[in-house]
Amino acid sequence: MFATYQDLMKVKDMIYRIIILLFLTTSLSAQVKTHVVFETGYEDRHLGIYYDDMVNSVYYINNLYGKLELSAEYKGFSLYTYNKALFIPEKIYVYNPKQMEFTIGGEYQCKSFKIYYEHFCSHSIERHYLSDGYNRIGLRIKIL
């Protein structure tokens, strides 16, 4: 059975609260490692929609972006979130948001094994653009 949008928003809110709680506890415990990263740049993307081996639509998403990454780790457990905003330059000094991307997840690593869950969703600011999303659960085994 698939989760509803409201259920996913509740999970996202819960993970955000856990991450914030972990950031607040860093002053009390030096064992929790936290990371904050800001990234900016240019991204050249395109998306084609095919039907019966013919291209029906192609979307070009050429954007400047800003990305904020937050993570907290404790004894093999890790929680993280990435928030990315894609911008369109309107003037040389004015940039309007076009698309927002959110990633939240958690993982546990023990030696060469990593178990993880990740939720990704992308929401347009403008209604005629695309939305995207996935939920990923997996096991990663490091061989070498």
N, C-alpha and C positions, 0 to 999 in steps of 0.2 A: 504494500500500500504506500502511496506517495504522500509526502508531507505537504501541508498547505503552505502558502506564502506566510501566513501568520505564524505557523509553527517554526518556520525557518527564521523569521525575524526574532522570535523568542529565543531561539538557540543562539543567534548572533548577539543579541543583547546580553545573554548570560555569559558568553565567552568574553565579550568586552568587559563586563564587570569583573570576571575572574582575572583578566589581564591587568586591569586597573588595580585590583586588590594585590596582585603580585608586585606591581610597581610600588605600591605604598608600603609593602612589607620589607622592601629592600633596605630601608633605614633601620629596621629591627634585626634583620638577618643578612649576614654577608654571604650566605650560601646560595641565595637566589641571584642568578646572573641576568641582567637586563640589557637589552640592546635597543637603540633608537637610531634609525638611519633615514636621511632625506636624500632623495635622488630626483634629478630633473634632466630633461633632454628632449629629443625629437624622435618620434616613432612613425614609421611609414608602414601602414597596414592596408590590406584590401581583403574583401570578403566576396566570394562569388556564390550565388545561389543557382543550383542546377536542377533542371527537370527534363527527363528524357534525353540526357546527354547534351543538352543545349543550355547555354548560359541565359538565365532569365534576368538576373540583376547582378550588378557588381557595385559594391560600395567601397569607396576609397576613404580611408580615415587617416589623414596626414595631420598629425597633431603634435603640439608641444605637450609635455606632461610633467606633473609633479607627483612624487610617490613618497608616502610616509610609511615606514616599517617599524613595528613595535614587537618585541618578543621578550619572553621571560623563560628561564630554564631553572630546574631544580631536580637534582638527583636523577637524571635521565628523562624527566618529563619536560616538555616544552609546549608553550602556547604562543601563538603568533597571530598577527594581523597585518595586512598590507592594504592601504587605501591609496588609490591612484585616481587622479583627476586629469582628464584630457582636455586641452584648451584649443580654441580657434583664435588666431590673431585677427582682430577687427581693425585695429590701427597699430601703429608701431609700438604704442604704449598701452593698448587696451586688449586684454585677452578674456574671452568668454568661455565658461565651462561648456563642454559638449557631452561628455560621457564620464560616468563614475564607475570605478571598479573596486570591489571589496573582496578580500580573501581573509578568511579566518580559519584557524586550524589548531590541531594539537597532535603531539606525537610522543611516543615513548621509545627510547633507544636503549638496548642492552647488548653490549659488544657489537657484533656484526648485524644484528637484527633491529629493524625499526618498524613499528606499527604506527599508522597515522590516519587521521581524518582531516579532510579539508573541504571547505565550502567556498565556492567562487560565484559571485554574481556581478553582472555589469548592467547598469541602468542608464538610459539616455536622459539627458536633460531636455533635449528636443524630442517631441513625440514621434517624429517620422524616422527616427533612427532605431537601431536594434537593441534588444536586450539579450543577455546570454547568461548561462549559469551551469554549474555542475556541483555534485557532491562526490567526493573521492574518498574511498576507504582502501587501504592497502598495506602490504607487507613488503619491505625492502630488505634484501639480503646483500650485504657487501661481501663479494667473493675474494677479491685481492686487496 
